[in-house]
Amino acid sequence: MPLPFGATANEVGVNFAVYSGDASAATLCLFTLSDLTKNRVTEEIPLDPVINKTGSIWHAFLEGKFRDIAYGYKFDGKFSPEEGLYFDNSRVILDPYAKAVISRGEYGILGTDGNCWPQMAGMVPLSNSEFDWEGDLPLRYPQKDLIIYEMHVRGYTKHDSSKVDFPGTYIGAIQKLDHLKELGVNCIELMPCQEFNELEYFNSSMHGQNRMNCWGYSTINFFSPMSRYSSAGTANSGHDAINEFKMLVREAHKRGIEVIIDIVFNHTAEGNENGPILSFRGIDNKTYYMIGPKGEFYNYSGCGNTFNCNHPIVRRFIKDCMRYWVTEMHVDGFRFDLASIMTRASSLWDPVSTYGRQVEGDLLTMGTPLSSPPVIDIISNDPFLRGVKLIAEAWDAGGLYQVGRFPHWGIWSEWNGQYRDVVRQFIKGTDGFAGAFAKCLCGSPNLYQEGGRRPWNSINFVCAHDGFTLADLVTYNNKNNFANGEDNRDGENHNLSWNCGEEGELASLSVRRLRKRQMRNFFLCLMVSQGVPMIHMGDEYGHTKAGNNNTYCHDNYLNYFQWDRKEEASSDFYRFCRLMTQFRRECESLRLNDFPTAKRLQWHGHLPGAPDWSGTSRFVAFSLIDALKREIYIAFNTSHLPVIVTLPDRPGFRWESLVDTAKPAPYDFLSDDLHDKKTVTEQVAHFLNSNLYPMLSYSSIILLLYPDS
């Protein structure tokens, strides 16, 4: 049968189907696992173009059971890179639809032949590979209620201090899910966990350490969970790796945590014309990649090739892949890396929508941005996908920047890079950002209000895997990427960081205190902004990467969550973060479904109702009223000078302090379990009784309004 694509098992046998528009012949290759390790094909089955080909789809049905059998294909055709053709019938090619990839058994270990790219083959599926979901169902949280945690599966528990049974695996992550529940997170965004080659960049850096593809943004196969993130590796022909990923999702759901996966539909691990022939390139290079007139690879990804997302075959592949992760793996959504590539035209064709309607007029050059990209149209209207979380990183390496303008069909959210940049500027005290900062606090209506979107379409973040950690953001003015082996040329130079007066971790006590205050300011801002906050793994305890803002190649302590440091910080910054997420969850007015209006929000300056939007203003304050008429007051003083703030007068009510980032822990957050809370409260009572509050430099506060009685 020509459909479905991939290998599909039933009680009688297995159907194999693969698309190749230019291949002249195809051979199905089967491996026993022992033969695969020797790079030896067990059996080759030539496919008859009369019997085993329908249109451009090669297919075959084999009767019988195929436990512990792997498969791939060989394709005949023209090898002519200048025409964009890379057929080589001496190579076994991986099926893009393979559900598990069998290759290297252990993470980071070269094979006996020293090859960084071992032979890879797909798992032949079984007809009865059931998994006990124990009644698992989607949590379907309203997006406005999410608190997202960006997490690296291996890095989360690989550090020795994690003390889990299987460090660096899906099972290890399960053992530490309770930390996320305690932190107050209800959604994890997993950095790439589809099959990739961690040894892709394997070479010596200046320090004699081998560089690894640690982050995984270089996918080999989009259907397969990363087998070396499994405690079982490739045991049981990869079935155990699939089941361990499912266990992670199931156990996260049990704890009230949704799972979003970061998926990289912008390029693959095959690179440019000098890259390896692994899968897509050896099957139909001109279909799966954007190819120029002389066979050159368009490189909008900055990684050597560009996935041809809006080609009809490729957009079907993307839809099928996403459906698989939703229906079979139970994930709750996707974050799309360099998603602007998915809006680019695929070739010199007359673009039409999914439903045959012309959307862009005349013929377009390959790579031209489309206002209604067919692949985004398909995803947005698919009955299986429309209800999941869809988050775009709305830019690419080709200069296409679509933050606030990504084609959205009313449901797509975006990583809000403008939020990150404006918040960094204002919190460190840069002039000219008070007005822009206020918009960030409101969910960026300047970006998302038009077109019917809501505050929760903005994914707010200060730090992510790219760039400085939160601790490094307040410790380094300059990146320190020498360990990457590229002479400090890689990584972002425009960091908008401030070291608080001294460069590096060895600093005076006063500088270190200011850094802690600034970290609290950033985290408080993230939690009180309308929209969806995202925390980067490790920021909750102050993880440092020693100023390296591009640690993609380090499988070591730079990218590992250090559980011993988290325990050391449990009474300090981690406590503050935990209480701030709790406050956000409990405060409905911080999670509005619509942008705040004057009925709910009032802006203030040093005096109530008198905001200062001038170019030199470093003070922003506002009060919010919820549906039950409860009011909170939040203020940011990012000046180097202290200020005494006059608070709004509310007859019959009094203001009480909840948060003051200028105070040392545990008095930065006056939680109910603080044994001397009453004493601390009385220290500022004489100010509050006069509707005043003294704010130190570089500090932020939250006050709550209570009836006098």
Wavefront OBJ file of the C-alpha trace (Angstrom):
o trace
v 0.000 0.000 0.000
v 1.367 3.477 -0.824
v -0.035 4.956 2.385
v 0.533 5.547 5.227
v 4.184 6.513 4.901
v 6.718 4.667 7.015
v 6.591 1.123 8.359
v 3.139 0.095 9.602
v 2.498 -3.248 11.299
v -0.689 -5.282 11.562
v -1.427 -8.863 12.619
v -0.342 -10.237 9.234
v 2.838 -8.307 8.521
v 4.395 -4.897 7.893
v 3.782 -2.361 5.129
v 6.684 -0.149 4.038
v 6.112 3.080 2.074
v 8.499 5.915 1.191
v 8.281 8.879 -1.194
v 11.036 9.632 -3.719
v 10.235 11.781 -6.709
v 13.547 11.333 -8.558
v 14.799 7.833 -7.658
v 15.012 5.357 -10.555
v 15.036 2.300 -8.280
v 14.620 1.440 -4.603
v 15.669 -1.466 -2.400
v 14.286 -2.309 1.027
v 17.105 -3.356 3.384
v 16.565 -5.455 6.516
v 19.062 -5.895 9.362
v 19.380 -8.140 12.339
v 20.783 -6.099 15.200
v 24.070 -8.000 15.129
v 24.483 -7.333 11.407
v 23.648 -3.658 11.910
v 26.528 -3.259 14.363
v 28.812 -4.704 11.663
v 27.353 -2.332 9.050
v 26.157 -5.361 7.099
v 22.754 -5.692 5.418
v 21.033 -8.964 6.319
v 18.641 -9.020 3.376
v 18.028 -6.765 0.376
v 14.613 -6.720 -1.310
v 14.588 -4.874 -4.656
v 11.264 -3.104 -5.224
v 9.596 -3.734 -8.575
v 8.630 -0.356 -10.112
v 5.546 -1.977 -11.642
v 4.258 -3.751 -8.536
v 5.880 -1.760 -5.736
v 5.515 1.807 -6.949
v 2.450 4.064 -7.015
v 3.173 7.494 -8.418
v 6.345 8.557 -6.611
v 5.782 6.263 -3.623
v 7.758 3.039 -3.307
v 6.026 0.434 -1.146
v 6.047 -3.235 -0.168
v 4.143 -5.486 2.217
v 6.038 -8.265 4.001
v 4.196 -10.978 5.868
v 5.409 -12.216 9.225
v 6.721 -10.915 12.556
v 9.827 -8.756 12.645
v 10.951 -8.503 16.275
v 14.457 -7.066 16.641
v 14.672 -6.250 12.951
v 15.783 -2.860 11.616
v 15.264 -1.459 8.147
v 16.405 1.175 5.681
v 16.483 1.810 1.948
v 18.913 2.065 -0.935
v 18.006 4.350 -3.818
v 19.324 4.415 -7.367
v 19.414 7.593 -9.364
v 21.651 10.358 -10.548
v 24.448 11.642 -8.325
v 24.812 15.230 -9.486
v 25.207 17.797 -6.679
v 25.111 20.663 -9.190
v 21.565 19.528 -10.009
v 20.679 18.936 -6.368
v 20.726 15.120 -6.715
v 22.544 12.865 -4.223
v 21.507 9.284 -5.025
v 24.048 6.642 -4.008
v 22.964 3.000 -4.051
v 25.893 1.978 -1.864
v 24.372 3.758 1.142
v 21.561 2.542 3.367
v 19.240 5.488 3.978
v 17.114 6.074 7.089
v 13.348 6.320 6.574
v 12.164 9.820 7.658
v 9.049 8.146 9.124
v 10.972 5.640 11.290
v 9.525 5.601 14.815
v 12.800 4.641 16.482
v 16.388 4.878 15.259
v 18.868 2.107 15.978
v 22.499 3.220 15.879
v 25.013 4.027 18.621
v 24.012 2.334 21.858
v 25.723 4.610 24.384
v 25.769 8.397 24.597
v 28.990 10.039 23.434
v 30.902 6.827 22.679
v 32.472 6.328 19.261
v 32.095 2.975 17.551
v 35.046 0.623 17.108
v 35.643 2.076 13.642
v 35.918 5.594 15.087
v 33.129 6.850 12.829
v 31.149 9.820 14.156
v 28.239 8.829 11.897
v 27.435 5.135 12.458
v 24.984 3.278 10.258
v 21.467 4.168 11.335
v 18.332 2.164 10.635
v 14.691 2.362 11.622
v 12.941 -0.046 13.945
v 10.438 -2.343 12.267
v 7.348 -1.789 14.444
v 5.376 -4.500 16.206
v 1.621 -4.841 15.905
v 1.088 -5.213 19.666
v 3.436 -2.635 21.190
v 0.906 -1.294 23.705
v 1.828 1.137 26.479
v -0.200 1.511 29.665
v -1.128 5.179 29.810
v -3.070 4.542 33.037
v -5.947 6.683 31.828
v -3.772 9.660 30.872
v -5.638 12.531 29.221
v -4.514 15.994 28.049
v -4.503 18.579 30.843
v -5.602 21.359 28.459
v -4.683 24.273 30.712
v -5.766 27.686 29.457
v -2.597 29.165 28.051
v -2.899 32.259 30.234
v -2.349 30.040 33.279
v 0.907 28.448 32.102
v 4.275 28.845 33.768
v 6.748 27.267 31.339
v 10.094 25.738 32.277
v 12.625 25.270 29.459
v 14.416 22.006 30.239
v 17.217 19.918 28.739
v 16.466 16.234 29.372
v 20.061 15.070 29.756
v 21.304 18.180 31.537
v 18.486 18.080 34.085
v 19.810 15.036 35.968
v 23.271 14.240 34.544
v 25.164 16.012 37.336
v 26.402 13.662 40.058
v 24.473 15.600 42.685
v 21.130 14.578 41.140
v 21.524 11.138 42.763
v 18.932 9.587 40.446
v 19.071 5.969 39.317
v 19.650 6.758 35.642
v 21.263 10.206 35.273
v 20.660 12.101 32.062
v 17.644 10.067 30.952
v 13.877 10.275 30.686
v 13.668 8.070 33.796
v 16.057 10.361 35.641
v 13.915 13.366 34.754
v 10.844 11.580 36.131
v 12.581 11.195 39.484
v 13.058 14.968 39.666
v 9.624 16.107 38.468
v 8.605 16.932 42.026
v 11.127 19.772 42.006
v 9.175 21.391 39.181
v 5.904 20.902 40.995
v 7.403 22.523 44.101
v 8.736 25.404 42.009
v 5.234 26.021 40.705
v 5.804 25.082 37.078
v 2.863 23.568 35.186
v 4.450 23.141 31.757
v 7.870 21.903 30.668
v 9.313 22.797 27.282
v 11.786 20.048 26.430
v 14.758 21.090 24.342
v 15.132 18.796 21.300
v 14.608 15.158 22.203
v 14.163 13.734 18.718
v 17.010 11.550 17.434
v 20.204 13.529 16.850
v 23.919 12.755 16.751
v 25.660 14.089 19.838
v 29.034 13.455 18.149
v 28.224 15.612 15.126
v 30.741 18.292 16.143
v 33.212 15.840 17.677
v 36.623 17.513 17.669
v 39.086 19.021 20.105
v 38.568 22.472 21.530
v 41.371 24.694 22.764
v 41.147 22.990 26.162
v 41.522 19.494 24.760
v 37.892 18.582 25.367
v 35.799 17.064 22.622
v 32.914 19.243 21.508
v 29.497 17.626 21.588
v 26.156 18.432 20.043
v 24.692 18.757 23.521
v 21.575 20.807 22.824
v 20.370 18.632 19.944
v 19.291 21.338 17.488
v 20.360 19.193 14.532
v 17.740 16.520 14.000
v 18.334 13.222 12.195
v 14.822 11.829 12.582
v 11.779 13.786 13.744
v 9.538 10.865 14.752
v 12.011 9.097 17.041
v 12.652 10.035 20.658
v 16.379 10.368 21.325
v 17.376 6.775 22.116
v 20.422 7.739 24.196
v 18.192 9.723 26.539
v 16.709 6.358 27.483
v 18.083 4.247 30.319
v 17.626 1.284 27.979
v 19.331 2.906 24.983
v 18.524 0.902 21.865
v 17.544 -2.199 23.841
v 14.387 -3.963 22.675
v 14.942 -2.424 19.235
v 14.173 1.062 20.490
v 10.751 0.202 21.907
v 11.978 0.907 25.438
v 13.138 4.403 24.464
v 9.673 5.173 23.128
v 8.052 3.837 26.283
v 10.387 5.779 28.576
v 9.493 9.029 26.825
v 5.829 8.134 27.215
v 6.458 7.471 30.906
v 7.948 10.952 31.276
v 4.846 12.510 29.717
v 2.483 10.347 31.766
v 4.238 11.086 35.056
v 4.435 14.805 34.284
v 0.688 14.836 33.632
v 0.083 13.073 36.952
v 1.804 16.016 38.645
v -0.235 18.556 36.720
v 2.585 19.434 34.309
v 2.053 19.723 30.561
v 4.810 18.720 28.124
v 5.766 20.829 25.107
v 8.567 19.662 22.819
v 11.015 21.898 20.986
v 11.065 20.737 17.359
v 13.493 21.850 14.656
v 11.634 21.870 11.335
v 14.033 24.466 9.924
v 17.033 22.281 9.029
v 18.451 18.796 9.589
v 21.762 17.228 10.557
v 22.691 16.648 6.903
v 24.166 20.148 6.607
v 25.273 21.640 3.288
v 26.774 19.933 0.231
v 29.693 18.762 2.374
v 27.445 17.138 4.970
v 26.597 13.459 5.386
v 23.930 11.608 3.400
v 21.742 10.093 6.106
v 18.064 10.293 5.227
v 16.255 13.139 3.445
v 19.170 13.977 1.130
v 19.574 10.412 -0.073
v 15.833 9.983 -0.694
v 14.824 13.199 -2.440
v 17.144 16.128 -1.796
v 15.249 18.572 -4.035
v 11.965 17.897 -2.236
v 13.130 18.119 1.367
v 15.552 21.063 1.066
v 15.524 24.512 -0.492
v 17.930 24.117 -3.416
v 19.257 26.870 -5.672
v 19.542 26.706 -9.479
v 23.082 25.307 -9.313
v 22.336 22.782 -6.602
v 23.446 25.057 -3.776
v 21.683 24.851 -0.424
v 19.746 27.873 0.775
v 20.871 28.529 4.333
v 18.183 30.508 6.149
v 18.873 28.379 9.235
v 22.558 29.241 9.558
v 23.227 25.506 9.820
v 23.961 24.612 6.207
v 20.540 23.718 4.823
v 16.911 24.828 4.995
v 14.000 22.422 5.344
v 11.562 22.928 2.453
v 8.561 23.249 4.757
v 5.988 24.472 2.249
v 6.565 21.772 -0.354
v 3.419 19.577 -0.417
v 5.316 16.412 0.563
v 7.250 18.147 3.340
v 4.243 19.882 4.847
v 2.449 16.522 4.916
v 5.496 15.086 6.666
v 5.397 17.870 9.266
v 1.677 17.371 9.883
v 2.069 13.582 10.188
v 4.984 13.990 12.581
v 3.129 16.426 14.824
v 0.039 14.223 14.853
v 2.189 11.280 15.930
v 3.676 13.178 18.872
v 0.215 14.345 19.959
v -1.779 11.132 19.504
v 0.860 8.488 20.215
v 3.222 10.295 22.612
v 0.587 12.536 24.303
v 2.598 15.762 24.142
v 0.662 18.965 24.776
v 2.277 21.254 22.241
v 5.284 22.365 20.257
v 7.834 25.139 20.246
v 9.136 25.661 16.690
v 12.806 26.602 16.434
v 13.466 29.373 13.861
v 9.820 29.132 12.870
v 10.044 31.957 10.337
v 11.590 29.424 7.937
v 8.203 27.707 7.942
v 6.708 30.838 6.368
v 9.061 30.876 3.355
v 7.942 29.799 -0.139
v 9.281 26.442 -1.220
v 10.122 27.066 -4.891
v 9.131 28.821 -8.111
v 5.534 27.741 -7.894
v 2.140 29.393 -7.826
v 1.447 29.256 -4.080
v -1.962 28.038 -3.018
v -3.453 27.392 0.364
v -4.268 23.966 1.717
v -7.669 24.224 0.101
v -6.493 25.195 -3.383
v -7.042 28.935 -3.034
v -4.378 31.224 -4.417
v -2.780 33.168 -1.589
v 0.120 35.197 -2.961
v -0.481 36.043 -6.600
v 2.349 35.529 -9.079
v 5.256 33.114 -9.032
v 7.543 33.682 -6.068
v 11.239 33.148 -5.614
v 12.142 30.318 -3.264
v 12.438 31.613 0.284
v 10.047 34.536 -0.157
v 8.035 35.070 3.063
v 4.352 34.168 2.651
v 1.536 35.883 4.508
v -0.469 32.629 4.547
v 2.082 29.800 4.477
v 0.449 26.474 3.541
v 2.221 24.515 6.279
v 1.070 26.966 8.973
v -2.421 26.845 7.453
v -2.459 23.036 7.636
v -1.262 22.927 11.242
v -3.647 25.669 12.354
v -6.703 23.957 10.889
v -5.863 20.336 11.604
v -8.401 18.787 14.031
v -5.638 16.974 15.946
v -3.297 19.959 16.199
v -5.427 23.084 16.504
v -6.087 22.466 20.188
v -2.464 22.024 21.292
v -0.013 24.749 22.271
v 1.806 26.197 19.244
v 4.771 28.485 19.971
v 6.891 30.087 17.246
v 10.415 31.373 17.540
v 9.448 34.051 15.053
v 12.769 34.740 13.361
v 15.455 32.938 11.367
v 19.128 33.300 10.479
v 18.260 34.821 7.100
v 17.105 38.084 8.674
v 13.368 37.387 8.680
v 12.068 38.809 11.985
v 8.349 38.285 12.627
v 7.847 38.905 16.347
v 4.307 40.254 16.565
v 3.709 39.465 12.879
v 3.975 35.681 12.634
v 0.998 34.174 10.708
v -1.110 33.004 13.619
v -4.708 32.009 12.735
v -5.579 33.304 16.197
v -3.860 30.425 18.006
v -0.082 30.720 17.576
v 2.026 32.221 20.344
v 5.539 33.588 20.000
v 8.748 33.700 21.955
v 8.722 37.437 22.605
v 12.314 38.481 21.974
v 11.332 42.132 22.286
v 10.142 41.485 25.846
v 13.557 40.027 26.703
v 15.454 42.974 25.253
v 13.288 45.737 26.716
v 13.159 44.190 30.188
v 16.928 43.748 30.234
v 17.416 47.379 29.234
v 14.992 48.834 31.763
v 15.973 46.696 34.751
v 19.643 47.602 34.361
v 18.692 51.291 34.297
v 18.995 52.277 30.631
v 17.237 55.547 29.797
v 14.417 55.646 27.285
v 12.671 52.363 28.029
v 9.983 53.206 30.610
v 7.137 53.261 28.076
v 8.285 50.115 26.298
v 8.692 48.380 29.665
v 5.105 49.271 30.586
v 3.893 47.625 27.373
v 5.821 44.481 28.287
v 4.070 44.400 31.658
v 0.723 44.515 29.822
v 1.461 41.534 27.553
v 2.886 43.582 24.650
v -0.380 44.901 23.161
v 1.728 46.852 20.652
v 2.652 43.461 19.159
v -0.356 41.238 19.787
v -3.531 43.280 20.176
v -4.147 43.659 16.451
v -5.509 40.588 14.725
v -7.450 39.379 17.741
v -4.619 37.910 19.751
v -4.382 37.977 23.533
v -1.692 38.613 26.162
v -1.024 34.871 26.397
v 0.171 34.858 22.787
v 3.320 36.453 24.217
v 5.774 33.962 25.723
v 7.744 36.216 28.054
v 11.314 35.350 28.931
v 14.438 37.052 30.192
v 16.784 34.115 29.599
v 16.703 30.947 27.500
v 19.176 28.295 26.371
v 20.621 30.815 23.906
v 22.515 33.557 25.699
v 23.445 34.280 29.294
v 21.841 32.564 32.245
v 20.098 34.850 34.714
v 23.095 34.781 37.061
v 25.516 35.522 34.219
v 23.281 38.329 32.954
v 24.128 40.283 36.121
v 27.755 39.094 36.337
v 29.268 39.575 32.879
v 29.296 42.454 30.427
v 31.144 40.339 27.877
v 30.732 36.752 26.720
v 33.426 34.213 27.567
v 33.093 31.541 24.872
v 36.740 30.567 24.429
v 36.013 27.008 25.572
v 33.903 26.556 22.428
v 37.036 26.456 20.288
v 36.047 29.332 18.011
v 38.209 32.124 19.456
v 35.199 33.680 21.192
v 33.666 34.546 17.806
v 30.500 32.495 18.309
v 27.522 33.496 20.402
v 25.595 36.746 20.695
v 27.559 39.973 21.195
v 24.470 42.087 21.917
v 23.657 40.724 25.379
v 22.220 43.817 27.127
v 23.792 42.546 30.336
v 25.290 44.476 33.255
v 27.854 43.097 35.677
v 26.761 45.514 38.431
v 30.181 47.128 38.574
v 32.754 44.333 38.406
v 33.319 41.661 35.752
v 33.135 38.001 36.739
v 32.096 36.017 39.772
v 34.905 37.232 42.036
v 33.467 40.546 43.139
v 33.024 42.668 46.247
v 30.241 41.953 48.713
v 28.278 45.046 47.688
v 28.372 44.028 44.019
v 27.283 40.484 44.832
v 24.369 41.820 46.867
v 23.295 44.064 43.995
v 23.457 41.108 41.615
v 21.106 39.100 43.812
v 18.754 42.070 43.934
v 18.790 42.357 40.149
v 18.044 38.651 39.767
v 15.026 39.114 42.018
v 13.961 42.146 39.968
v 14.074 40.157 36.737
v 12.171 37.220 38.159
v 9.537 39.433 39.772
v 9.037 41.259 36.474
v 8.579 37.937 34.674
v 5.940 36.789 37.161
v 3.893 40.005 37.225
v 3.792 40.551 33.445
v 0.675 39.680 31.480
v 1.398 36.841 29.076
v 3.071 33.493 29.691
v 6.327 33.443 31.689
v 9.113 31.039 30.761
v 11.900 30.097 33.173
v 15.163 28.644 31.882
v 16.426 25.523 33.671
v 18.738 26.383 36.540
v 17.887 30.067 36.751
v 15.804 29.325 39.844
v 18.990 28.700 41.849
v 21.361 31.018 39.975
v 23.113 28.594 37.619
v 26.215 30.023 35.980
v 27.922 29.057 32.742
v 30.950 31.211 33.595
v 29.943 33.820 31.038
v 29.604 31.388 28.129
v 26.487 32.428 26.217
v 26.545 29.625 23.621
v 27.066 26.298 25.401
v 25.612 24.131 22.618
v 28.778 22.009 22.491
v 29.396 21.265 26.190
v 28.218 18.025 27.740
v 29.425 18.983 31.201
v 28.723 21.096 34.274
v 28.055 24.183 32.143
v 24.796 22.619 30.933
v 24.045 20.366 33.905
v 21.526 21.327 36.593
v 23.588 21.350 39.787
v 21.327 19.938 42.463
v 23.807 20.601 45.254
v 23.791 24.304 44.397
v 20.007 24.295 44.309
v 19.964 22.905 47.848
v 22.461 25.538 48.980
v 20.228 28.244 47.538
v 16.983 26.780 48.856
v 16.651 29.439 51.554
v 17.575 32.288 49.244
v 16.830 32.843 45.563
v 15.074 29.525 45.007
v 12.672 30.346 47.837
v 11.975 33.731 46.245
v 11.246 32.130 42.865
v 8.983 29.500 44.381
v 6.960 32.084 46.272
v 6.698 34.363 43.237
v 5.285 31.576 41.048
v 2.818 30.771 43.826
v 1.786 34.425 44.000
v 1.216 34.500 40.242
v -0.940 31.366 40.390
v -3.046 32.830 43.189
v -3.424 36.315 41.666
v -6.009 36.231 38.891
v -5.274 39.804 37.833
v -1.769 38.779 36.691
v -3.219 36.202 34.267
v -5.784 38.177 32.313
v -7.398 36.731 29.225
v -7.498 40.175 27.610
v -5.195 43.162 27.651
v -5.714 45.309 30.774
v -7.814 48.432 30.415
v -8.035 51.557 32.556
v -10.781 49.860 34.605
v -8.272 47.313 35.872
v -4.918 49.076 35.647
v -3.720 52.499 36.729
v -0.208 53.815 36.099
v 1.740 55.731 38.728
v 4.958 57.636 39.155
v 6.532 58.795 42.383
v 3.050 60.210 42.944
v -0.141 58.215 42.327
v -1.754 58.624 38.926
v 1.221 60.594 37.580
v 3.404 58.231 35.532
v 6.654 59.520 34.067
v 7.141 58.374 30.461
v 10.007 60.752 29.737
v 13.237 59.582 28.158
v 15.068 59.747 31.483
v 12.458 57.926 33.571
v 13.665 54.887 35.461
v 10.542 54.408 37.541
v 7.393 52.511 36.570
v 4.550 51.655 38.946
v 1.014 50.418 38.507
v -1.921 49.107 40.486
v -4.138 46.240 39.355
v -7.682 45.461 40.440
v -9.154 41.988 40.009
v -12.777 40.973 39.476
v -13.355 40.932 43.251
v -12.011 44.497 43.593
v -8.819 43.329 45.297
v -5.896 45.611 44.511
v -2.133 45.164 44.259
v 0.557 47.800 43.772
v 3.778 46.984 41.919
v 6.698 49.355 41.368
v 10.159 49.226 39.793
v 12.901 51.705 40.664
v 15.818 51.066 38.300
v 17.614 54.278 39.171
v 20.874 54.375 41.141
v 19.068 56.642 43.606
v 16.503 55.712 46.277
v 13.033 57.206 46.206
v 10.111 57.590 48.609
v 6.949 56.639 46.747
v 3.532 58.088 47.513
v 0.916 55.354 47.273
v -2.685 55.639 46.032
v -4.988 56.680 48.862
v -7.730 54.126 49.478
v -9.968 55.306 52.367
v -10.946 52.432 54.647
v -8.028 50.328 53.406
v -4.325 49.994 54.164
v -1.304 48.912 52.141
v 0.894 46.055 53.368
v 4.253 44.985 52.015
v 4.587 41.557 50.408
v 7.780 41.791 48.322
v 10.762 44.117 48.441
v 13.727 42.909 46.398
v 16.051 45.318 48.213
v 15.714 43.301 51.403
v 17.871 40.229 52.051
v 16.324 36.771 52.117
v 14.020 35.707 53.639
v 12.627 39.216 54.077
v 12.489 39.841 50.330
v 9.173 37.936 50.314
v 7.045 38.145 53.468
v 5.284 34.794 53.287
v 2.857 33.719 55.997
v 5.257 31.068 57.317
v 7.935 33.661 58.130
v 8.258 33.455 61.919
v 9.086 37.155 62.411
v 6.832 38.519 59.688
v 4.974 40.750 62.135
v 8.178 42.403 63.341
v 9.376 43.054 59.800
v 5.983 44.438 58.794
v 5.997 46.869 61.683
v 9.347 48.295 60.512
v 7.689 49.936 57.507
v 4.244 50.415 59.042
v 4.849 54.078 59.839
v 5.569 54.731 56.156
v 2.595 52.733 54.944
v 0.261 54.387 57.436
v 1.128 57.642 55.658
v 0.674 56.081 52.195
v 4.422 56.158 51.610
v 7.044 53.522 50.850
v 10.850 53.935 50.725
v 12.391 52.186 47.714
v 16.117 51.644 47.417
v 17.935 51.870 44.106
v 17.517 48.960 41.694
v 14.594 47.459 43.545
v 11.006 46.424 43.009
v 8.081 45.999 45.375
v 4.664 44.390 45.605
v 2.122 45.792 48.053
v -1.328 44.387 48.853
v -4.418 46.357 49.853
v -6.373 45.199 52.930
v -9.445 46.585 54.737
v -8.532 48.594 57.835
v -10.581 46.243 59.978
l 1 2 3 4 5 6 7 8 9 10 11 12 13 14 15 16 17 18 19 20 21 22 23 24 25 26 27 28 29 30 31 32 33 34 35 36 37 38 39 40 41 42 43 44 45 46 47 48 49 50 51 52 53 54 55 56 57 58 59 60 61 62 63 64 65 66 67 68 69 70 71 72 73 74 75 76 77 78 79 80 81 82 83 84 85 86 87 88 89 90 91 92 93 94 95 96 97 98 99 100 101 102 103 104 105 106 107 108 109 110 111 112 113 114 115 116 117 118 119 120 121 122 123 124 125 126 127 128 129 130 131 132 133 134 135 136 137 138 139 140 141 142 143 144 145 146 147 148 149 150 151 152 153 154 155 156 157 158 159 160 161 162 163 164 165 166 167 168 169 170 171 172 173 174 175 176 177 178 179 180 181 182 183 184 185 186 187 188 189 190 191 192 193 194 195 196 197 198 199 200 201 202 203 204 205 206 207 208 209 210 211 212 213 214 215 216 217 218 219 220 221 222 223 224 225 226 227 228 229 230 231 232 233 234 235 236 237 238 239 240 241 242 243 244 245 246 247 248 249 250 251 252 253 254 255 256 257 258 259 260 261 262 263 264 265 266 267 268 269 270 271 272 273 274 275 276 277 278 279 280 281 282 283 284 285 286 287 288 289 290 291 292 293 294 295 296 297 298 299 300 301 302 303 304 305 306 307 308 309 310 311 312 313 314 315 316 317 318 319 320 321 322 323 324 325 326 327 328 329 330 331 332 333 334 335 336 337 338 339 340 341 342 343 344 345 346 347 348 349 350 351 352 353 354 355 356 357 358 359 360 361 362 363 364 365 366 367 368 369 370 371 372 373 374 375 376 377 378 379 380 381 382 383 384 385 386 387 388 389 390 391 392 393 394 395 396 397 398 399 400 401 402 403 404 405 406 407 408 409 410 411 412 413 414 415 416 417 418 419 420 421 422 423 424 425 426 427 428 429 430 431 432 433 434 435 436 437 438 439 440 441 442 443 444 445 446 447 448 449 450 451 452 453 454 455 456 457 458 459 460 461 462 463 464 465 466 467 468 469 470 471 472 473 474 475 476 477 478 479 480 481 482 483 484 485 486 487 488 489 490 491 492 493 494 495 496 497 498 499 500 501 502 503 504 505 506 507 508 509 510 511 512 513 514 515 516 517 518 519 520 521 522 523 524 525 526 527 528 529 530 531 532 533 534 535 536 537 538 539 540 541 542 543 544 545 546 547 548 549 550 551 552 553 554 555 556 557 558 559 560 561 562 563 564 565 566 567 568 569 570 571 572 573 574 575 576 577 578 579 580 581 582 583 584 585 586 587 588 589 590 591 592 593 594 595 596 597 598 599 600 601 602 603 604 605 606 607 608 609 610 611 612 613 614 615 616 617 618 619 620 621 622 623 624 625 626 627 628 629 630 631 632 633 634 635 636 637 638 639 640 641 642 643 644 645 646 647 648 649 650 651 652 653 654 655 656 657 658 659 660 661 662 663 664 665 666 667 668 669 670 671 672 673 674 675 676 677 678 679 680 681 682 683 684 685 686 687 688 689 690 691 692 693 694 695 696 697 698 699 700 701 702 703 704 705 706 707 708 709
